[in-house]
Amino acid sequence: MTSPTNSRPKILVTRRQFQDQVDRLNEVSDALVLDRPAPATPEELQMAAAGAHGVFAHITDTIDAAVMDAAGPNLKVIAEFGVGYDNIDVAAASERNIAVGNTPGVLTETAADFGFTMIQAAGRRIAESERFVRRGEWKWFEPLDLLGVDIYGSTLGIVGFGRIGSAVARRAIGSGMNVIYVTRSQPEDDLGCERVGTLNELLGRSDFVTLHCPLTPETNRLIGTEELKRMKPEASLINTARGPIVDTEALTAALRNGEIAYAALDVTDPEPIPADHPLVSMENVTIVPHIASATVGTRRKMSEMAVDNILATIEGKLPPNCVNAGDINWS
């Protein structure tokens, strides 16, 4: 753990970060970096946040009213390392005149690359085939083993057509897929894709369903037992958004009962998923540890943007990417 040394503004960095970005913080403040193998507990977060001007937060942190109150009146900014910020109680932050920043845009193309990779992994049973080889079961060419489904010519249903969803659509169109989507708001450019009227229609028509909506009270458990029953039995579900958008137990049952063919998950609920959970041992599931944005360039830029959000507040300005700017009054 790296600790502050004087009375300059204190910035709590809740996980190990790129050293050049920590150095930027230390030029004008004192960064307390929780450099440890596991995320801090709520109690540890509260203790570490005491007196902080800012918190550089991560998805593993629950930044609630208790953490904000433990930080005290000096707390001016919570800078999330990512575009999603459902781990932060934004309403509580606004009530306390605390700005909440995020890192939009920077991870769009990287996350879309990964999302489309997961579509291909599901359709062509990549993880299952890799396990087959590692177990020593590849003895000879077998014409009817490990048959997947074609990506080209299939129908992709996208739930959420924002930055990442539309970027996935571009990749799908380039691979000859038919793309349909549902979304809450009118996209700037639908890329010639078909907007369908309901989620149920999308589920019934799609060979692949990929989730790119934010986690909100409305999307929590958006995909449950009834929704999974509406999917084709040969269809795949891909989730690179947030784990709780899918009812984990309903998904487990649907895969076990053959109601859908495959699931490819970058996120789970709970996260991380326990090693003894039935999903982990299923052959028709690919699970990876929340790595959609995990490239050196993207993660470095995310870190830089989070630091930019913090440094602006030290100068008395709102973060350049502030999700609650309309609720903040520092005059």
C-alpha positions as a Markdown table, in Angstrom:
| # | Residue | x | y | z |
|---|---|---|---|---|
| 1 | Met | 0.0 | 0.0 | 0.0 |
| 2 | Thr | 1.3 | 3.4 | -1.0 |
| 3 | Ser | 0.3 | 6.1 | 1.5 |
| 4 | Pro | 0.1 | 9.9 | 1.3 |
| 5 | Thr | 2.8 | 11.9 | 3.0 |
| 6 | Asn | 1.5 | 15.4 | 3.5 |
| 7 | Ser | -1.6 | 17.7 | 3.6 |
| 8 | Arg | -2.2 | 17.9 | -0.2 |
| 9 | Pro | -5.5 | 16.5 | -1.5 |
| 10 | Lys | -5.8 | 12.8 | -0.9 |
| 11 | Ile | -6.8 | 10.5 | -3.7 |
| 12 | Leu | -7.8 | 7.0 | -3.0 |
| 13 | Val | -7.0 | 4.6 | -5.8 |
| 14 | Thr | -8.8 | 1.4 | -5.0 |
| 15 | Arg | -6.7 | -1.0 | -7.2 |
| 16 | Arg | -3.2 | -1.2 | -8.7 |
| 17 | Gln | -3.0 | 1.2 | -11.7 |
| 18 | Phe | -0.6 | 2.3 | -14.4 |
| 19 | Gln | 2.3 | 3.9 | -12.6 |
| 20 | Asp | 2.5 | 6.9 | -15.0 |
| 21 | Gln | -1.1 | 7.8 | -14.1 |
| 22 | Val | -0.5 | 7.5 | -10.4 |
| 23 | Asp | 2.5 | 9.7 | -10.9 |
| 24 | Arg | 0.2 | 12.3 | -12.6 |
| 25 | Leu | -1.9 | 12.3 | -9.5 |
| 26 | Asn | 1.1 | 12.6 | -7.2 |
| 27 | Glu | 2.2 | 15.8 | -9.0 |
| 28 | Val | -0.7 | 17.7 | -7.3 |
| 29 | Ser | -2.0 | 15.3 | -4.7 |
| 30 | Asp | -1.2 | 12.3 | -2.6 |
| 31 | Ala | -2.4 | 9.0 | -4.0 |
| 32 | Leu | -3.2 | 6.2 | -1.6 |
| 33 | Val | -3.0 | 3.1 | -3.8 |
| 34 | Leu | -4.5 | -0.1 | -2.5 |
| 35 | Asp | -2.0 | -2.4 | -4.2 |
| 36 | Arg | -3.3 | -5.8 | -3.0 |
| 37 | Pro | -4.4 | -9.1 | -4.6 |
| 38 | Ala | -8.0 | -8.8 | -3.7 |
| 39 | Pro | -10.5 | -5.9 | -3.8 |
| 40 | Ala | -11.1 | -4.0 | -0.5 |
| 41 | Thr | -14.0 | -4.9 | 1.7 |
| 42 | Pro | -16.7 | -2.3 | 2.3 |
| 43 | Glu | -15.2 | -1.7 | 5.7 |
| 44 | Glu | -11.7 | -1.3 | 4.3 |
| 45 | Leu | -12.9 | 1.1 | 1.6 |
| 46 | Gln | -14.6 | 3.3 | 4.3 |
| 47 | Met | -11.4 | 3.4 | 6.3 |
| 48 | Ala | -9.2 | 4.1 | 3.3 |
| 49 | Ala | -11.5 | 6.8 | 2.0 |
| 50 | Ala | -11.4 | 8.9 | 5.2 |
| 51 | Gly | -10.5 | 12.5 | 4.2 |
| 52 | Ala | -10.2 | 11.8 | 0.5 |
| 53 | His | -10.8 | 14.5 | -2.1 |
| 54 | Gly | -11.3 | 11.9 | -4.8 |
| 55 | Val | -11.8 | 8.1 | -5.3 |
| 56 | Phe | -10.5 | 6.4 | -8.3 |
| 57 | Ala | -13.0 | 3.5 | -8.3 |
| 58 | His | -13.3 | 0.2 | -10.1 |
| 59 | Ile | -16.2 | -2.2 | -10.8 |
| 60 | Thr | -15.2 | -4.3 | -7.8 |
| 61 | Asp | -16.0 | -1.4 | -5.4 |
| 62 | Thr | -19.4 | -0.6 | -4.1 |
| 63 | Ile | -19.2 | 3.1 | -3.6 |
| 64 | Asp | -22.3 | 3.8 | -1.6 |
| 65 | Ala | -23.4 | 6.5 | 0.9 |
| 66 | Ala | -21.4 | 4.8 | 3.7 |
| 67 | Val | -18.2 | 5.2 | 1.8 |
| 68 | Met | -19.0 | 8.8 | 0.8 |
| 69 | Asp | -19.8 | 9.7 | 4.4 |
| 70 | Ala | -16.7 | 7.9 | 5.6 |
| 71 | Ala | -14.7 | 10.1 | 3.2 |
| 72 | Gly | -16.3 | 13.2 | 4.7 |
| 73 | Pro | -16.9 | 16.7 | 3.4 |
| 74 | Asn | -13.6 | 16.8 | 1.4 |
| 75 | Leu | -14.9 | 14.3 | -1.1 |
| 76 | Lys | -15.5 | 16.0 | -4.5 |
| 77 | Val | -15.2 | 13.3 | -7.1 |
| 78 | Ile | -15.6 | 9.6 | -7.7 |
| 79 | Ala | -13.9 | 8.6 | -11.0 |
| 80 | Glu | -15.0 | 5.2 | -12.3 |
| 81 | Phe | -12.5 | 3.2 | -14.3 |
| 82 | Gly | -15.0 | 2.3 | -17.1 |
| 83 | Val | -18.0 | 3.5 | -18.9 |
| 84 | Gly | -20.5 | 1.7 | -16.6 |
| 85 | Tyr | -21.0 | 3.0 | -13.1 |
| 86 | Asp | -23.7 | 0.9 | -11.6 |
| 87 | Asn | -21.4 | 0.2 | -8.6 |
| 88 | Ile | -21.7 | 3.8 | -7.6 |
| 89 | Asp | -24.8 | 5.3 | -5.8 |
| 90 | Val | -25.0 | 8.3 | -8.1 |
| 91 | Ala | -28.1 | 9.7 | -6.3 |
| 92 | Ala | -26.3 | 9.6 | -3.0 |
| 93 | Ala | -23.3 | 11.3 | -4.6 |
| 94 | Ser | -25.5 | 14.1 | -6.1 |
| 95 | Glu | -27.1 | 14.6 | -2.7 |
| 96 | Arg | -23.6 | 15.2 | -1.3 |
| 97 | Asn | -22.5 | 17.5 | -4.2 |
| 98 | Ile | -20.0 | 14.8 | -5.3 |
| 99 | Ala | -19.2 | 14.6 | -9.0 |
| 100 | Val | -19.2 | 11.1 | -10.6 |
| 101 | Gly | -17.0 | 10.6 | -13.7 |
| 102 | Asn | -16.6 | 7.7 | -16.1 |
| 103 | Thr | -14.6 | 6.9 | -19.3 |
| 104 | Pro | -17.0 | 6.7 | -22.2 |
| 105 | Gly | -16.0 | 6.2 | -25.8 |
| 106 | Val | -12.5 | 4.9 | -25.2 |
| 107 | Leu | -13.4 | 1.2 | -24.9 |
| 108 | Thr | -16.1 | 1.1 | -27.7 |
| 109 | Glu | -14.1 | -0.5 | -30.4 |
| 110 | Thr | -12.2 | -2.8 | -28.1 |
| 111 | Ala | -15.3 | -4.0 | -26.4 |
| 112 | Ala | -17.0 | -4.5 | -29.8 |
| 113 | Asp | -14.1 | -6.5 | -31.1 |
| 114 | Phe | -14.4 | -8.7 | -28.1 |
| 115 | Gly | -18.2 | -9.0 | -28.2 |
| 116 | Phe | -18.0 | -10.2 | -31.8 |
| 117 | Thr | -15.2 | -12.6 | -30.8 |
| 118 | Met | -17.6 | -14.1 | -28.3 |
| 119 | Ile | -20.3 | -14.5 | -31.0 |
| 120 | Gln | -17.8 | -16.5 | -33.0 |
| 121 | Ala | -16.7 | -18.5 | -30.0 |
| 122 | Ala | -20.2 | -19.5 | -29.3 |
| 123 | Gly | -21.1 | -20.3 | -32.9 |
| 124 | Arg | -18.0 | -22.4 | -33.5 |
| 125 | Arg | -17.7 | -23.9 | -30.1 |
| 126 | Ile | -14.1 | -22.6 | -29.7 |
| 127 | Ala | -13.7 | -23.1 | -25.9 |
| 128 | Glu | -15.3 | -26.5 | -26.0 |
| 129 | Ser | -13.0 | -27.6 | -28.9 |
| 130 | Glu | -9.9 | -26.3 | -27.1 |
| 131 | Arg | -10.9 | -28.3 | -24.0 |
| 132 | Phe | -11.4 | -31.4 | -26.2 |
| 133 | Val | -7.8 | -31.1 | -27.4 |
| 134 | Arg | -6.3 | -30.4 | -23.9 |
| 135 | Arg | -8.1 | -33.6 | -22.6 |
| 136 | Gly | -6.2 | -35.6 | -25.2 |
| 137 | Glu | -9.5 | -36.6 | -27.0 |
| 138 | Trp | -8.4 | -35.4 | -30.5 |
| 139 | Lys | -7.4 | -38.8 | -32.0 |
| 140 | Trp | -8.2 | -38.2 | -35.7 |
| 141 | Phe | -10.4 | -36.1 | -38.0 |
| 142 | Glu | -14.1 | -36.8 | -37.3 |
| 143 | Pro | -16.5 | -35.3 | -39.9 |
| 144 | Leu | -19.4 | -35.0 | -37.5 |
| 145 | Asp | -17.6 | -33.9 | -34.3 |
| 146 | Leu | -17.9 | -30.4 | -32.7 |
| 147 | Leu | -20.2 | -29.0 | -35.4 |
| 148 | Gly | -21.0 | -25.4 | -34.9 |
| 149 | Val | -23.3 | -23.0 | -36.8 |
| 150 | Asp | -22.4 | -20.5 | -39.5 |
| 151 | Ile | -21.9 | -16.9 | -38.6 |
| 152 | Tyr | -22.4 | -15.8 | -42.2 |
| 153 | Gly | -26.1 | -15.6 | -43.1 |
| 154 | Ser | -27.3 | -16.0 | -39.5 |
| 155 | Thr | -29.4 | -13.4 | -37.6 |
| 156 | Leu | -27.9 | -11.4 | -34.8 |
| 157 | Gly | -30.2 | -9.8 | -32.3 |
| 158 | Ile | -28.6 | -6.8 | -30.4 |
| 159 | Val | -30.2 | -5.7 | -27.1 |
| 160 | Gly | -29.0 | -2.1 | -26.7 |
| 161 | Phe | -27.9 | -0.1 | -29.8 |
| 162 | Gly | -25.6 | 2.4 | -28.2 |
| 163 | Arg | -21.9 | 2.9 | -28.9 |
| 164 | Ile | -20.9 | -0.7 | -28.3 |
| 165 | Gly | -24.0 | -2.3 | -29.7 |
| 166 | Ser | -23.8 | -0.4 | -33.0 |
| 167 | Ala | -20.1 | -1.1 | -33.2 |
| 168 | Val | -20.8 | -4.8 | -32.9 |
| 169 | Ala | -23.5 | -4.4 | -35.6 |
| 170 | Arg | -20.8 | -3.0 | -38.0 |
| 171 | Arg | -18.7 | -6.1 | -37.5 |
| 172 | Ala | -21.6 | -8.4 | -37.9 |
| 173 | Ile | -22.7 | -6.7 | -41.2 |
| 174 | Gly | -19.2 | -7.1 | -42.5 |
| 175 | Ser | -19.4 | -10.8 | -41.8 |
| 176 | Gly | -22.6 | -11.2 | -43.7 |
| 177 | Met | -25.0 | -11.4 | -40.7 |
| 178 | Asn | -28.6 | -10.1 | -40.7 |
| 179 | Val | -28.8 | -7.7 | -37.8 |
| 180 | Ile | -31.9 | -6.8 | -35.8 |
| 181 | Tyr | -32.0 | -4.8 | -32.6 |
| 182 | Val | -34.1 | -3.3 | -29.7 |
| 183 | Thr | -33.1 | -0.2 | -27.9 |
| 184 | Arg | -34.6 | 2.5 | -25.7 |
| 185 | Ser | -33.7 | 5.5 | -27.7 |
| 186 | Gln | -33.4 | 6.4 | -31.4 |
| 187 | Pro | -29.8 | 5.6 | -32.6 |
| 188 | Glu | -27.9 | 8.2 | -34.5 |
| 189 | Asp | -27.3 | 5.7 | -37.3 |
| 190 | Asp | -29.0 | 2.3 | -37.5 |
| 191 | Leu | -26.5 | 1.2 | -40.2 |
| 192 | Gly | -29.5 | -0.2 | -42.2 |
| 193 | Cys | -30.3 | -2.7 | -39.4 |
| 194 | Glu | -33.9 | -3.5 | -38.6 |
| 195 | Arg | -35.3 | -2.2 | -35.3 |
| 196 | Val | -37.9 | -4.6 | -33.9 |
| 197 | Gly | -40.8 | -3.7 | -31.7 |
| 198 | Thr | -40.2 | -5.9 | -28.7 |
| 199 | Leu | -37.6 | -8.0 | -27.0 |
| 200 | Asn | -39.7 | -11.0 | -27.4 |
| 201 | Glu | -39.7 | -10.6 | -31.2 |
| 202 | Leu | -35.9 | -10.2 | -31.2 |
| 203 | Leu | -35.4 | -13.3 | -29.1 |
| 204 | Gly | -37.6 | -15.5 | -31.3 |
| 205 | Arg | -36.0 | -14.4 | -34.5 |
| 206 | Ser | -32.3 | -14.4 | -33.5 |
| 207 | Asp | -29.7 | -17.1 | -34.0 |
| 208 | Phe | -27.4 | -15.1 | -31.6 |
| 209 | Val | -28.6 | -12.7 | -29.0 |
| 210 | Thr | -25.9 | -10.3 | -27.7 |
| 211 | Leu | -26.5 | -7.9 | -24.7 |
| 212 | His | -25.1 | -4.4 | -24.8 |
| 213 | Cys | -27.5 | -2.5 | -22.5 |
| 214 | Pro | -26.6 | -0.8 | -19.2 |
| 215 | Leu | -27.6 | -2.4 | -15.9 |
| 216 | Thr | -30.5 | -0.4 | -14.5 |
| 217 | Pro | -33.5 | -1.4 | -12.4 |
| 218 | Glu | -35.4 | -2.0 | -15.7 |
| 219 | Thr | -32.7 | -4.3 | -17.2 |
| 220 | Asn | -32.0 | -6.2 | -14.0 |
| 221 | Arg | -32.9 | -9.9 | -14.8 |
| 222 | Leu | -34.0 | -8.7 | -18.2 |
| 223 | Ile | -33.3 | -12.2 | -19.5 |
| 224 | Gly | -35.0 | -14.8 | -17.4 |
| 225 | Thr | -36.9 | -18.1 | -17.7 |
| 226 | Glu | -39.6 | -16.8 | -20.0 |
| 227 | Glu | -37.2 | -14.9 | -22.2 |
| 228 | Leu | -34.9 | -17.9 | -22.6 |
| 229 | Lys | -37.9 | -20.1 | -23.6 |
| 230 | Arg | -38.6 | -17.7 | -26.5 |
| 231 | Met | -35.2 | -18.2 | -28.0 |
| 232 | Lys | -34.5 | -20.8 | -30.7 |
| 233 | Pro | -33.1 | -24.1 | -29.3 |
| 234 | Glu | -30.1 | -23.7 | -31.6 |
| 235 | Ala | -29.5 | -20.1 | -30.5 |
| 236 | Ser | -26.7 | -18.7 | -28.4 |
| 237 | Leu | -26.8 | -15.9 | -25.7 |
| 238 | Ile | -23.8 | -13.6 | -25.4 |
| 239 | Asn | -23.4 | -11.3 | -22.4 |
| 240 | Thr | -20.5 | -8.8 | -22.4 |
| 241 | Ala | -22.6 | -6.1 | -20.6 |
| 242 | Arg | -23.4 | -6.8 | -16.9 |
| 243 | Gly | -23.9 | -10.1 | -15.2 |
| 244 | Pro | -27.2 | -9.3 | -13.4 |
| 245 | Ile | -28.9 | -8.5 | -16.8 |
| 246 | Val | -29.2 | -12.3 | -17.0 |
| 247 | Asp | -30.9 | -14.6 | -14.4 |
| 248 | Thr | -28.0 | -17.0 | -13.8 |
| 249 | Glu | -30.1 | -19.9 | -12.5 |
| 250 | Ala | -32.6 | -19.5 | -15.4 |
| 251 | Leu | -29.7 | -19.6 | -17.8 |
| 252 | Thr | -28.2 | -22.7 | -16.2 |
| 253 | Ala | -31.6 | -24.5 | -16.5 |
| 254 | Ala | -32.1 | -23.4 | -20.1 |
| 255 | Leu | -28.7 | -24.7 | -21.1 |
| 256 | Arg | -29.1 | -27.9 | -19.2 |
| 257 | Asn | -32.6 | -28.5 | -20.7 |
| 258 | Gly | -31.6 | -27.7 | -24.3 |
| 259 | Glu | -33.8 | -24.6 | -24.5 |
| 260 | Ile | -30.8 | -22.8 | -26.0 |
| 261 | Ala | -27.6 | -24.2 | -27.4 |
| 262 | Tyr | -24.8 | -22.1 | -26.0 |
| 263 | Ala | -23.8 | -19.1 | -23.8 |
| 264 | Ala | -20.7 | -17.0 | -24.0 |
| 265 | Leu | -20.2 | -14.8 | -20.9 |
| 266 | Asp | -17.7 | -12.1 | -20.1 |
| 267 | Val | -19.7 | -11.1 | -17.1 |
| 268 | Thr | -21.6 | -13.2 | -14.5 |
| 269 | Asp | -23.9 | -12.9 | -11.5 |
| 270 | Pro | -22.3 | -13.3 | -9.0 |
| 271 | Glu | -19.0 | -12.1 | -10.3 |
| 272 | Pro | -16.7 | -13.9 | -10.1 |
| 273 | Ile | -18.8 | -17.0 | -10.5 |
| 274 | Pro | -17.9 | -19.7 | -8.0 |
| 275 | Ala | -15.7 | -22.4 | -9.4 |
| 276 | Asp | -18.2 | -25.1 | -8.3 |
| 277 | His | -21.2 | -23.4 | -10.0 |
| 278 | Pro | -22.9 | -25.7 | -12.6 |
| 279 | Leu | -22.2 | -23.2 | -15.4 |
| 280 | Val | -18.5 | -23.6 | -15.0 |
| 281 | Ser | -18.5 | -27.3 | -15.8 |
| 282 | Met | -20.9 | -27.1 | -18.7 |
| 283 | Glu | -19.4 | -27.8 | -22.1 |
| 284 | Asn | -21.8 | -25.5 | -23.9 |
| 285 | Val | -20.7 | -22.4 | -22.0 |
| 286 | Thr | -17.7 | -20.1 | -22.5 |
| 287 | Ile | -16.9 | -17.9 | -19.4 |
| 288 | Val | -14.1 | -15.4 | -19.3 |
| 289 | Pro | -13.2 | -13.0 | -16.5 |
| 290 | His | -14.6 | -9.6 | -17.5 |
| 291 | Ile | -11.9 | -8.9 | -20.1 |
| 292 | Ala | -13.9 | -7.1 | -22.9 |
| 293 | Ser | -11.8 | -3.9 | -22.5 |
| 294 | Ala | -8.6 | -5.7 | -21.5 |
| 295 | Thr | -6.0 | -4.4 | -24.0 |
| 296 | Val | -3.0 | -2.4 | -23.0 |
| 297 | Gly | -4.0 | 0.6 | -25.1 |
| 298 | Thr | -7.6 | 0.7 | -23.9 |
| 299 | Arg | -7.0 | 0.1 | -20.2 |
| 300 | Arg | -4.2 | 2.7 | -20.3 |
| 301 | Lys | -6.5 | 5.3 | -21.9 |
| 302 | Met | -9.2 | 4.5 | -19.4 |
| 303 | Ser | -6.8 | 5.1 | -16.6 |
| 304 | Glu | -5.7 | 8.4 | -18.2 |
| 305 | Met | -9.4 | 9.5 | -18.5 |
| 306 | Ala | -10.2 | 8.7 | -14.9 |
| 307 | Val | -7.2 | 10.7 | -13.8 |
| 308 | Asp | -8.3 | 13.6 | -16.0 |
| 309 | Asn | -11.6 | 13.5 | -14.2 |
| 310 | Ile | -9.9 | 13.7 | -10.8 |
| 311 | Leu | -7.4 | 16.4 | -11.8 |
| 312 | Ala | -10.1 | 18.7 | -13.1 |
| 313 | Thr | -11.8 | 18.8 | -9.7 |
| 314 | Ile | -8.6 | 19.7 | -8.0 |
| 315 | Glu | -8.6 | 22.8 | -10.2 |
| 316 | Gly | -12.2 | 23.4 | -9.1 |
| 317 | Lys | -13.7 | 22.2 | -12.4 |
| 318 | Leu | -16.2 | 19.5 | -13.1 |
| 319 | Pro | -14.8 | 16.3 | -14.6 |
| 320 | Pro | -14.7 | 16.3 | -18.4 |
| 321 | Asn | -16.8 | 13.2 | -18.3 |
| 322 | Cys | -19.3 | 13.8 | -15.5 |
| 323 | Val | -22.5 | 11.7 | -15.4 |
| 324 | Asn | -24.3 | 14.0 | -12.8 |
| 325 | Ala | -23.1 | 17.4 | -13.9 |
| 326 | Gly | -26.6 | 18.9 | -13.7 |
| 327 | Asp | -26.8 | 18.1 | -10.0 |
| 328 | Ile | -23.5 | 19.6 | -8.9 |
| 329 | Asn | -23.1 | 23.1 | -7.6 |
| 330 | Trp | -19.7 | 24.1 | -6.4 |
| 331 | Ser | -20.2 | 27.9 | -6.7 |
